[in-house]
Amino acid sequence: MGKYQQEWKSLLQREEAFKDWKIRSSGGDLLIRVPEDTDMDLLKMQFSDLIGPMAPLIKSPKSTLKFYVGSTNEADFIFTLN
């Protein structure tokens, strides 16, 4: 796991708003499972607004990171951070 990916994972896991999210790394990506009752369409529209405030806290050099987000084993959407 790269340092950039590791920092994102740690930040998301410590954030109280995401306490019900299960976050794990896979290769160079993050896999996020949210509770089944989550409105995935709404989350997809708001995802960048939710994680955006955390970006300045990342100290590692930026690299491309994909967030695979879903409420089951399948990803409902993929958010790519460049």
ChimeraX commands (.cxc) that place a marker at each C-alpha (Angstrom):
marker #1 position 0.00,0.00,0.00 radius 0.5
marker #1 position 1.39,3.36,-1.00 radius 0.5
marker #1 position 1.81,6.15,1.53 radius 0.5
marker #1 position -0.77,8.36,-0.23 radius 0.5
marker #1 position -3.33,5.55,-0.18 radius 0.5
marker #1 position -2.48,4.76,3.44 radius 0.5
marker #1 position -3.02,8.38,4.52 radius 0.5
marker #1 position -6.42,8.49,2.83 radius 0.5
marker #1 position -7.46,5.21,4.43 radius 0.5
marker #1 position -6.38,6.40,7.88 radius 0.5
marker #1 position -8.16,9.73,7.54 radius 0.5
marker #1 position -11.40,8.13,6.38 radius 0.5
marker #1 position -11.31,5.55,9.17 radius 0.5
marker #1 position -10.79,8.21,11.84 radius 0.5
marker #1 position -13.60,10.45,10.57 radius 0.5
marker #1 position -16.68,10.11,12.78 radius 0.5
marker #1 position -19.05,10.69,9.85 radius 0.5
marker #1 position -17.71,7.55,8.17 radius 0.5
marker #1 position -17.60,5.28,11.23 radius 0.5
marker #1 position -20.01,2.80,9.58 radius 0.5
marker #1 position -17.90,2.55,6.42 radius 0.5
marker #1 position -15.65,-0.48,5.95 radius 0.5
marker #1 position -12.49,0.68,4.21 radius 0.5
marker #1 position -9.75,-1.55,2.93 radius 0.5
marker #1 position -6.99,-1.29,0.42 radius 0.5
marker #1 position -6.61,-3.38,-2.71 radius 0.5
marker #1 position -3.59,-2.85,-4.89 radius 0.5
marker #1 position -3.35,0.91,-5.28 radius 0.5
marker #1 position -7.06,1.52,-4.67 radius 0.5
marker #1 position -9.44,1.88,-1.75 radius 0.5
marker #1 position -12.53,-0.30,-1.43 radius 0.5
marker #1 position -15.29,1.28,0.61 radius 0.5
marker #1 position -18.43,-0.53,1.71 radius 0.5
marker #1 position -21.14,1.68,3.11 radius 0.5
marker #1 position -24.27,0.53,4.99 radius 0.5
marker #1 position -26.89,-1.16,2.78 radius 0.5
marker #1 position -29.50,1.51,3.49 radius 0.5
marker #1 position -27.28,4.25,1.99 radius 0.5
marker #1 position -28.77,6.24,-0.90 radius 0.5
marker #1 position -26.04,5.45,-3.41 radius 0.5
marker #1 position -27.19,8.01,-5.98 radius 0.5
marker #1 position -26.99,10.77,-3.39 radius 0.5
marker #1 position -23.63,9.54,-2.11 radius 0.5
marker #1 position -22.24,9.47,-5.64 radius 0.5
marker #1 position -23.27,13.10,-6.19 radius 0.5
marker #1 position -21.88,14.24,-2.83 radius 0.5
marker #1 position -18.76,12.07,-2.57 radius 0.5
marker #1 position -16.26,14.71,-3.66 radius 0.5
marker #1 position -17.83,17.22,-1.24 radius 0.5
marker #1 position -17.55,14.68,1.60 radius 0.5
marker #1 position -13.90,13.81,1.12 radius 0.5
marker #1 position -12.72,17.14,-0.33 radius 0.5
marker #1 position -12.09,18.85,3.02 radius 0.5
marker #1 position -9.66,16.06,3.93 radius 0.5
marker #1 position -7.41,16.52,0.90 radius 0.5
marker #1 position -5.31,19.34,2.43 radius 0.5
marker #1 position -4.49,17.03,5.37 radius 0.5
marker #1 position -2.66,14.57,3.11 radius 0.5
marker #1 position 1.09,15.19,3.27 radius 0.5
marker #1 position 2.31,12.54,0.80 radius 0.5
marker #1 position 2.92,13.40,-2.84 radius 0.5
marker #1 position -0.33,13.10,-4.72 radius 0.5
marker #1 position -0.98,10.23,-7.08 radius 0.5
marker #1 position -4.02,8.78,-8.77 radius 0.5
marker #1 position -6.26,6.93,-6.34 radius 0.5
marker #1 position -9.52,5.15,-7.10 radius 0.5
marker #1 position -12.26,4.76,-4.53 radius 0.5
marker #1 position -14.56,1.82,-5.28 radius 0.5
marker #1 position -17.71,2.60,-3.31 radius 0.5
marker #1 position -20.66,0.28,-2.81 radius 0.5
marker #1 position -23.20,-1.04,-0.34 radius 0.5
marker #1 position -22.54,-4.69,-1.32 radius 0.5
marker #1 position -19.55,-6.60,-2.64 radius 0.5
marker #1 position -20.06,-4.84,-5.99 radius 0.5
marker #1 position -18.99,-1.22,-6.45 radius 0.5
marker #1 position -21.91,1.10,-7.18 radius 0.5
marker #1 position -19.53,3.78,-8.41 radius 0.5
marker #1 position -15.85,4.53,-8.82 radius 0.5
marker #1 position -14.45,7.90,-7.82 radius 0.5
marker #1 position -11.02,8.70,-9.23 radius 0.5
marker #1 position -8.86,11.24,-7.44 radius 0.5
marker #1 position -6.08,12.64,-9.61 radius 0.5
marker link #1:1,2 radius 0.2
marker link #1:2,3 radius 0.2
marker link #1:3,4 radius 0.2
marker link #1:4,5 radius 0.2
marker link #1:5,6 radius 0.2
marker link #1:6,7 radius 0.2
marker link #1:7,8 radius 0.2
marker link #1:8,9 radius 0.2
marker link #1:9,10 radius 0.2
marker link #1:10,11 radius 0.2
marker link #1:11,12 radius 0.2
marker link #1:12,13 radius 0.2
marker link #1:13,14 radius 0.2
marker link #1:14,15 radius 0.2
marker link #1:15,16 radius 0.2
marker link #1:16,17 radius 0.2
marker link #1:17,18 radius 0.2
marker link #1:18,19 radius 0.2
marker link #1:19,20 radius 0.2
marker link #1:20,21 radius 0.2
marker link #1:21,22 radius 0.2
marker link #1:22,23 radius 0.2
marker link #1:23,24 radius 0.2
marker link #1:24,25 radius 0.2
marker link #1:25,26 radius 0.2
marker link #1:26,27 radius 0.2
marker link #1:27,28 radius 0.2
marker link #1:28,29 radius 0.2
marker link #1:29,30 radius 0.2
marker link #1:30,31 radius 0.2
marker link #1:31,32 radius 0.2
marker link #1:32,33 radius 0.2
marker link #1:33,34 radius 0.2
marker link #1:34,35 radius 0.2
marker link #1:35,36 radius 0.2
marker link #1:36,37 radius 0.2
marker link #1:37,38 radius 0.2
marker link #1:38,39 radius 0.2
marker link #1:39,40 radius 0.2
marker link #1:40,41 radius 0.2
marker link #1:41,42 radius 0.2
marker link #1:42,43 radius 0.2
marker link #1:43,44 radius 0.2
marker link #1:44,45 radius 0.2
marker link #1:45,46 radius 0.2
marker link #1:46,47 radius 0.2
marker link #1:47,48 radius 0.2
marker link #1:48,49 radius 0.2
marker link #1:49,50 radius 0.2
marker link #1:50,51 radius 0.2
marker link #1:51,52 radius 0.2
marker link #1:52,53 radius 0.2
marker link #1:53,54 radius 0.2
marker link #1:54,55 radius 0.2
marker link #1:55,56 radius 0.2
marker link #1:56,57 radius 0.2
marker link #1:57,58 radius 0.2
marker link #1:58,59 radius 0.2
marker link #1:59,60 radius 0.2
marker link #1:60,61 radius 0.2
marker link #1:61,62 radius 0.2
marker link #1:62,63 radius 0.2
marker link #1:63,64 radius 0.2
marker link #1:64,65 radius 0.2
marker link #1:65,66 radius 0.2
marker link #1:66,67 radius 0.2
marker link #1:67,68 radius 0.2
marker link #1:68,69 radius 0.2
marker link #1:69,70 radius 0.2
marker link #1:70,71 radius 0.2
marker link #1:71,72 radius 0.2
marker link #1:72,73 radius 0.2
marker link #1:73,74 radius 0.2
marker link #1:74,75 radius 0.2
marker link #1:75,76 radius 0.2
marker link #1:76,77 radius 0.2
marker link #1:77,78 radius 0.2
marker link #1:78,79 radius 0.2
marker link #1:79,80 radius 0.2
marker link #1:80,81 radius 0.2
marker link #1:81,82 radius 0.2
view
